[in-house]
């Protein structure tokens, strides 16, 4: 929303003369979206962190000769098979 639209919405809400209980409910509803966004961002960050650690572990295992790394062609083929490319 634009700043003007938000100001108009705020003026409208102030004009409603809401009871304390109703203001608390409205504030809670406004915060729900923010809390969901924070939770989703944290989840994405944890997923990326976990994936990077797993990838680094695989590279280290490959350096020690414990794991054979895929070639570029094998990797691209796997992505195609999984529908990611």
VEXRONU-453665 format. One line per 8 residues: their letters; for each residue x, y, z of N, C-alpha, C, O. Coordinates in pm, whole numbers. Each point is the difference from the previous one (the first is absolute). Layout:
a) X/Y/Z/X/Y/Z/X/Y/Z/X/Y/Z | ...;
This chain:
xxxxxxxx) 84/-119/0/-84/119/0/88/124/0/113/-1/50 | -166/106/-106/74/125/1/-11/65/138/-87/-35/79 | 174/129/-54/-2/69/128/-134/71/21/-53/-1/111 | -1/61/-216/-127/71/14/-113/-98/34/-84/29/85 | 84/-144/-151/-104/-99/28/12/-51/143/-101/-20/68 | 223/-2/-22/20/-45/139/-45/108/98/-60/-31/103 | 91/157/-133/-45/110/87/-152/6/5/-58/20/107 | -8/-37/-222/-146/0/-3/-57/-117/81/-98/16/72;
xxxxxxxx) 161/-132/-86/-44/-116/78/17/26/148/-88/-31/80 | 202/88/-43/26/31/141/-104/98/54/-53/-19/109 | 25/125/-185/-101/98/42/-136/-66/17/-73/32/94 | 38/-124/-183/-126/-71/9/-4/-83/129/-99/4/74 | 208/-78/-48/4/-83/120/-7/83/128/-66/-38/96 | 133/152/-97/-7/88/118/-140/51/22/-42/20/115 | -32/2/-222/-137/50/10/-99/-103/50/-113/35/35 | 151/-161/-32/-92/-104/43/-21/-4/151/-99/-57/48;
xxxxxxxx) 189/115/27/-9/-1/146/-14/-143/52/-96/-33/71 | 192/-50/-108/-3/-140/39/26/-19/148/76/75/61 | -139/-176/-3/26/-36/139/141/-59/9/57/-43/-100 | -2/42/219/136/-51/22/15/-143/-53/101/-33/-63 | -202/-50/88/2/-139/-46/8/-7/-152/74/-82/-55 | -150/168/-13/-1/1/-146/132/53/-56/49/-50/-102 | 9/150/167/131/52/-43/106/-108/15/86/-15/-87 | -91/-59/197/96/-109/22/-14/-107/-107/99/-52/-51;
xxxxxxxx) -225/19/16/-23/-99/-105/57/48/-133/67/-76/-70 | -94/201/35/48/57/-126/153/2/-3/61/-34/-102 | 0/73/211/147/1/7/56/-141/-19/100/-19/-69 | -165/-78/129/43/-139/-15/-10/-45/-145/90/-68/-49 | -198/104/-18/-17/-37/-141/108/65/-87/52/-63/-92 | -19/187/121/104/68/-77/136/-64/22/83/-3/-91 | -58/-47/210/129/-61/32/12/-142/-54/111/-48/-20 | -223/-20/-3/4/-139/-48/81/-12/-129/83/-90/-12;
xxxxxxxx) -107/179/-82/71/-5/-128/150/16/21/80/-71/-61 | -43/163/147/142/23/27/63/-122/64/111/-39/-38 | -178/-21/133/53/-118/68/14/-117/-97/97/-75/7 | -193/59/-100/8/-105/-100/120/22/-91/73/-94/-31 | -52/219/-11/112/31/-88/133/-29/69/91/-54/-63 | -80/89/190/123/-26/75/24/-151/12/112/-46/-18 | -217/-29/47/12/-146/13/41/-62/-134/85/-90/-3 | -145/136/-106/35/-52/-132/145/31/-36/70/-85/-55;
xxxxxxxx) -26/206/87/138/39/-28/96/-85/80/102/-45/-52 | -132/24/179/87/-84/83/6/-143/-55/107/-61/-3 | -221/9/-39/-4/-135/-56/87/-7/-126/76/-95/-16 | -86/193/-71/80/3/-122/149/9/33/81/-67/-63 | -46/150/160/139/14/40/55/-132/54/112/-39/-33 | -190/-29/115/44/-129/55/17/-104/-111/95/-79/2 | -186/80/-99/9/-94/-112/128/25/-80/71/-95/-34 | -42/221/4/120/33/-77/125/-39/80/94/-57/-56;
xxxxxxxx) -94/88/183/115/-34/86/23/-151/2/112/-46/-18 | -218/-29/38/10/-147/5/50/-55/-134/84/-89/-3 | -137/142/-107/41/-45/-132/146/30/-27/72/-84/-55 | -26/202/95/141/35/-21/92/-88/84/104/-44/-49 | -141/18/173/82/-89/83/8/-139/-60/106/-62/-2 | -220/12/-48/-1/-133/-61/89/-2/-125/73/-96/-22 | -80/201/-58/82/8/-121/149/5/36/82/-65/-64 | -48/143/166/140/7/42/49/-134/53/114/-39/-26;
xxxxxxxx) -199/-32/99/36/-134/48/27/-94/-117/94/-80/4 | -176/90/-109/19/-85/-117/130/33/-72/70/-90/-46 | -37/218/36/126/40/-65/118/-53/79/96/-52/-58 | -101/63/189/109/-51/84/13/-151/-13/111/-52/-6 | -224/-19/1/3/-145/-16/59/-37/-136/72/-99/-12 | -104/178/-90/55/-26/-134/152/23/-1/73/-75/-63 | -28/178/134/144/26/7/73/-116/67/114/-31/-36 | -178/-31/133/61/-114/70/-15/-130/-79/52/-103/41;
xxxxxxxx) -123/108/-153/-20/-119/-82/-112/-88/48/-13/-113/-46 | -69/160/137/-110/-79/55/-128/12/-82/-95/-76/20 | 92/171/-112/-121/26/-77/40/43/-140/92/80/-17 | -161/-134/-83/26/41/-138/-95/115/-34/-121/-13/11 | 179/123/-52/-81/115/-38/-59/-20/-139/60/-66/-84 | -177/123/61/-64/-6/-131/74/92/-97/58/101/40 | -61/-139/-166/51/91/-102/-106/106/-24/-113/-12/47 | 149/116/-119/-96/106/-31/-118/-57/-78/-116/34/26;
xxxxxxxx) 146/-122/-123/-107/-58/-82/-94/-85/86/-121/5/-18 | 177/-84/110/-84/-81/89/-88/88/88/-117/-30/23 | 174/140/25/-74/93/84/-115/63/-78/-113/6/49 | 142/41/-170/-104/62/-82/-108/-101/-36/-118/35/-3 | 156/-158/-25/-97/-105/-31/-92/-27/120/-121/-19/-16 | 179/19/136/-81/-21/120/-99/115/19/-115/-22/37 | 161/145/-62/-91/115/11/-114/-11/-100/-115/28/34 | 146/-70/-155/-105/-18/-103/-98/-108/43/-122/16/-14;
xxxxx) 175/-127/67/-84/-112/43/-96/44/111/-116/-43/5 | 166/130/85/-82/48/111/-90/116/-39/-77/51/83 | 86/-9/-209/-85/110/-49/44/136/50/-80/94/2 | 205/-81/36/50/127/52/74/81/-107/45/112/26 | -33/-169/-143/70/70/-107/-77/-13/-129/43/52/-103;
